[in-house]
Amino acid sequence: VQDIPREDPAVYSMLCAGDSVGVFQVESRAQISMLPRLQPRCFYDLVIQVAIVRPGPIQGYMVHPFLKRRNGEEAVSYPNADIKAVLDRTLGIPIFQEQVIKLTMVAAGCTGGEADHLRRAMTSWGKNGDLEQFREKLIDGMLQRGHNLDFAERLFKQIKGFGSYGFPESHAASFALLVYVSSWLKRYHPAAFYAGLLNSRPMGFYSPSQLVQDARRHNVEVLPVCIVHSDW
């Protein structure tokens, strides 16, 4: 991994085109659909890409606002400097679990203990993590700190979305590194990439037939099985 060149434009161009069949974490139909919309061009874009196609951001209505802001279709604004410090790197939209926890502290005045209680509820992901129990505390806290009701309701809806599964930033960053390495292998060593996938079956979203078809689309010669010569 340490020998793979960082931030290779050709790798990002491949991903921006949605060419990610077999690539760790971004091979699902939802991820392939998101790649051309998000247009990842650097490593941190991949961190966001991994995290944004999750039930938390989707159910918290964060995906479309983020894409609009990224594309310059919607202005990026922050109620105050404290919230900007939490959300600046994601254009004012909470994408990661850590951001949600910090927002409850800076926007609603939760203590560290209360925020940790919320974190435990979020990581239950619907099993016993009913975030509705925090509604009054969070809404009242935001109103007391000068935020209007529309902002408070919208932020609580985003927080509540994370009760259905959202990624910590550290988790997304670890996965993004594997996305980049897998993509680099697919871009520059496709035969080895597809051989590795086929030898790891059953794994991933695609059947051997689909992987072989994608390999051929990438100019990999795939010979028929031979009882005498075929091995790895």
Backbone hydrogen bonds, N-H to C=O, Kabsch-Sander energy under -0.5 kcal/mol:
donor,donor_aa,acceptor,acceptor_aa,energy
4,I,1,V,-1.5
11,V,8,D,-0.7
12,Y,8,D,-1.6
13,S,9,P,-2.4
14,M,10,A,-1.9
15,L,11,V,-1.9
16,C,12,Y,-3.0
17,A,13,S,-1.3
18,G,15,L,-2.2
19,D,14,M,-2.0
20,S,18,G,-1.6
23,V,20,S,-2.2
26,V,23,V,-1.2
32,I,28,S,-2.8
33,S,29,R,-2.1
34,M,30,A,-1.6
35,L,31,Q,-2.2
37,R,33,S,-0.5
37,R,34,M,-0.7
38,L,34,M,-2.9
39,Q,35,L,-2.7
46,L,42,C,-1.2
46,L,43,F,-0.6
47,V,43,F,-1.6
48,I,44,Y,-2.0
49,Q,45,D,-2.6
50,V,46,L,-2.5
51,A,47,V,-1.6
52,I,48,I,-2.7
53,V,49,Q,-1.0
54,R,52,I,-1.5
56,G,165,Y,-3.4
58,I,54,R,-2.2
59,Q,55,P,-3.3
60,G,56,G,-1.7
61,Y,58,I,-1.4
62,M,57,P,-2.6
63,V,57,P,-0.7
66,F,62,M,-1.9
67,L,63,V,-2.5
68,K,64,H,-2.6
69,R,65,P,-2.2
70,R,66,F,-2.7
71,N,67,L,-2.1
72,G,69,R,-1.1
73,E,68,K,-2.8
74,E,68,K,-1.0
77,S,75,A,-0.6
84,K,80,N,-2.1
85,A,81,A,-2.0
86,V,82,D,-1.0
87,L,83,I,-2.3
88,D,84,K,-2.0
90,T,87,L,-1.3
91,L,88,D,-1.4
92,G,87,L,-2.7
93,I,90,T,-1.7
95,I,93,I,-0.5
97,Q,167,F,-2.3
100,V,96,F,-1.5
101,I,97,Q,-2.0
102,K,98,E,-2.3
103,L,99,Q,-2.4
104,T,100,V,-1.8
105,M,101,I,-0.9
106,V,102,K,-2.7
107,A,103,L,-2.8
108,A,103,L,-0.9
109,G,105,M,-0.7
110,C,104,T,-2.4
115,A,111,T,-2.6
116,D,112,G,-1.9
117,H,113,G,-1.8
118,L,114,E,-2.1
119,R,115,A,-2.3
120,R,116,D,-2.3
121,A,117,H,-1.8
122,M,118,L,-2.6
123,T,119,R,-2.4
124,S,121,A,-0.9
125,W,122,M,-1.6
127,K,124,S,-1.6
130,D,128,N,-0.6
131,L,129,G,-0.9
133,Q,130,D,-1.1
134,F,131,L,-1.8
135,R,132,E,-1.5
138,L,134,F,-2.6
139,I,135,R,-3.1
140,D,136,E,-2.5
141,G,137,K,-2.0
142,M,138,L,-2.2
143,L,139,I,-2.3
144,Q,140,D,-2.5
145,R,141,G,-1.0
146,G,143,L,-1.7
147,H,142,M,-2.3
152,A,148,N,-2.3
153,E,149,L,-2.9
154,R,150,D,-2.3
155,L,151,F,-2.7
156,F,152,A,-2.2
157,K,153,E,-2.2
158,Q,154,R,-1.9
159,I,155,L,-2.6
160,K,156,F,-3.1
161,G,157,K,-1.6
162,F,158,Q,-0.8
162,F,159,I,-1.1
163,G,160,K,-1.9
164,S,161,G,-1.8
165,Y,162,F,-1.2
172,A,168,P,-2.2
173,A,169,E,-2.6
174,S,170,S,-1.9
175,F,171,H,-2.2
176,A,172,A,-2.6
177,L,173,A,-1.7
178,L,174,S,-1.3
179,V,175,F,-2.2
180,Y,176,A,-2.6
181,V,177,L,-2.4
182,S,178,L,-2.5
183,S,179,V,-2.5
184,W,180,Y,-2.6
185,L,181,V,-2.2
186,K,182,S,-2.2
187,R,183,S,-2.5
188,Y,184,W,-2.5
189,H,185,L,-2.6
193,F,189,H,-2.3
194,Y,190,P,-2.9
195,A,191,A,-2.3
196,G,192,A,-2.4
197,L,193,F,-2.0
198,L,194,Y,-2.8
199,N,195,A,-2.2
200,S,196,G,-0.7
200,S,197,L,-0.8
201,R,198,L,-1.0
211,L,207,S,-2.2
212,V,208,P,-2.6
213,Q,209,S,-2.3
214,D,210,Q,-2.2
215,A,211,L,-2.5
216,R,212,V,-2.3
217,R,213,Q,-1.7
218,H,214,D,-1.0
218,H,215,A,-0.7
219,N,216,R,-1.8
220,V,215,A,-2.2
221,E,219,N,-0.5
222,V,220,V,-0.5
223,L,221,E,-0.6
230,S,226,C,-2.3
